[in-house]
Amino acid sequence: MKHIISFLLLSILFSCNSSGNKDNNVIIKQENKAKQFPKLEPNRYNVGFLIMDGVYNTELTAPFDIFQHTVFRENIKAMNVFTVANTDNPIRTFEGMRILPDYNYLKDKLPKIDILVVPSAEHHLDTDLEDEAMINFVKQVNKEAQFITSHCDGAFVLAKANLLNNSVSTTFPSDIDAMRTRFPNLDIRKDVLFVHDGKYITSAGGAKSFEAALYLCEFLYGKEIAQSLAGGLVIDWNLEKAPHLVIKK
């Protein structure tokens, strides 16, 4: 009987060890699995969306939807859209959505970004502006990007990176005074939905983020394509009716 009990105990231990090894092997295989990056089609604009915890849904998804839908239009240079963050872990938006970033700018080799989009986030008026790595990333992208766009308080990030020193800009209406106080040398305008000055487009944000994105599409592709993109999302788009400011340079 003792021999039988000993045999059973050894069998159980061996089974547990074997199961543990299998689990460990799975973990090791997962760790060694190469990260899957989005497929970027050639001859398109690469559009990177800078995201972080607390990013607001609308300021992210509105321009993302507009720009991504360019792939369904013919005879234009469409857009590759992807997200960029300082982590490989899921980002949680202010409203609670979880988003897995496509690229980690702290360690991944990023594609050249032609258009950088900076949506607003919960802490863009305070702690995010102390994130030197993030601010330096924006500065670095600015060197080669054709356009840098912000929505709502994303303009604070551009201002902190010294991108708006010689440009007219705007931000979320109720935060304009706060932006003027923090950056007293900047020319920040009220009563406009978006401002286009050189390579920088800043917008009031919220649902009007759609309109700022449609403006850039109209600037790049023309009125017909912009109206087509708007129609696909049931948006009544007419640039002439959108309060905005374009600075000619």
Residue pairs with C-beta under 8 A, 6 or more apart in sequence:
35 88
35 108
37 102
37 103
37 108
38 80
38 82
38 102
40 46
40 80
40 82
40 111
41 71
41 78
41 80
43 77
44 77
44 78
44 79
44 80
45 77
45 78
45 79
45 80
45 114
45 115
45 146
45 220
46 79
46 80
46 82
46 111
46 112
46 113
46 114
46 115
47 67
47 79
47 80
47 81
47 82
47 113
47 114
47 115
47 116
47 117
48 82
48 83
48 84
48 103
48 110
48 113
48 115
48 116
48 117
48 141
49 60
49 63
49 64
49 81
49 82
49 83
49 84
49 117
49 119
50 84
50 85
50 116
50 117
50 118
50 119
50 134
50 137
50 138
50 154
50 157
51 60
51 83
51 84
51 85
51 91
51 99
51 101
51 119
51 121
52 85
52 86
52 91
52 121
52 128
52 134
53 91
53 92
53 121
53 122
54 92
54 93
54 94
54 121
54 122
54 123
55 91
55 93
55 94
55 119
55 120
55 121
55 122
56 93
56 94
56 95
56 119
56 120
56 121
56 122
56 152
56 205
57 93
57 94
57 95
57 97
58 205
58 206
58 207
58 209
59 119
59 120
59 151
59 152
59 154
59 205
59 206
59 209
60 93
60 119
62 151
62 207
62 209
62 210
62 213
63 117
63 119
63 149
63 151
63 209
63 210
63 212
63 213
64 81
64 117
65 210
65 233
66 210
66 213
66 214
66 217
66 229
66 233
67 79
67 81
67 115
67 117
67 213
67 217
68 79
68 81
69 229
69 232
69 233
70 76
70 78
70 79
70 217
70 221
70 225
70 229
71 78
71 79
72 232
73 221
73 225
73 228
73 229
76 220
76 221
76 225
77 220
79 115
80 111
82 102
82 103
83 91
83 99
83 101
83 102
83 103
84 101
84 102
84 103
84 104
84 105
84 110
84 113
84 137
85 91
85 101
85 103
85 104
85 105
86 104
86 105
86 106
86 131
86 133
86 134
87 101
87 104
87 106
88 101
88 104
90 98
90 99
90 100
90 101
91 98
91 99
91 100
91 101
92 98
92 99
93 99
94 121
94 122
103 110
105 133
105 137
106 133
112 144
113 141
113 144
113 145
114 145
114 146
114 147
115 145
115 146
115 147
115 148
115 149
115 216
116 138
116 141
116 142
116 145
116 147
116 148
116 149
117 149
117 150
117 151
117 154
118 138
118 148
118 149
118 150
118 151
118 154
118 155
118 157
118 158
119 150
119 151
119 152
119 154
119 209
120 150
120 151
120 152
120 153
120 154
120 172
120 205
121 128
121 153
121 154
124 153
124 154
124 156
124 157
125 153
125 156
125 175
125 178
125 182
128 134
128 157
129 135
129 156
129 157
129 160
134 157
135 157
135 160
135 161
138 148
138 157
138 158
138 161
138 163
139 161
139 162
139 163
141 148
142 148
142 161
142 163
145 199
146 199
147 199
147 200
147 201
147 216
148 158
148 163
148 199
148 200
148 201
149 200
149 201
149 202
149 203
149 212
149 213
149 216
150 157
150 158
150 171
150 200
150 201
150 202
150 203
151 203
151 205
151 209
151 212
152 171
152 172
152 175
152 203
152 204
152 205
152 206
152 209
153 171
153 172
153 175
153 205
154 171
154 202
154 205
155 164
155 169
155 170
155 171
155 179
155 188
155 202
156 171
156 175
156 179
156 182
158 164
158 169
158 200
158 202
159 169
159 179
159 182
159 183
159 186
163 200
164 183
164 186
164 200
164 202
165 185
165 186
167 187
167 197
167 198
167 200
167 247
168 187
168 188
168 189
168 195
168 197
168 245
168 247
169 186
169 187
169 188
169 189
169 195
169 197
169 200
169 202
170 176
170 188
170 189
170 190
170 192
170 193
170 194
170 195
170 202
170 203
170 204
170 245
171 179
171 188
171 202
171 204
171 205
172 204
172 205
172 206
173 190
173 204
176 188
176 190
179 186
179 188
180 186
180 188
189 195
189 245
191 243
192 204
192 243
192 244
192 245
193 203
193 204
193 208
193 211
193 212
193 242
193 243
193 244
194 201
194 202
194 203
194 204
194 208
194 211
194 212
194 215
194 242
194 244
194 245
195 201
195 202
195 203
195 244
195 245
195 246
195 247
196 215
196 219
196 244
196 245
196 246
196 247
197 245
197 246
197 247
197 249
198 247
198 249
201 212
201 215
201 216
203 209
203 211
203 212
210 230
210 233
210 235
211 237
211 242
214 226
214 229
214 230
214 235
214 237
214 239
215 226
215 239
215 242
215 244
217 225
217 226
217 229
218 225
218 226
218 239
223 239
226 237
226 239
227 237
229 237
230 236
230 237
231 237
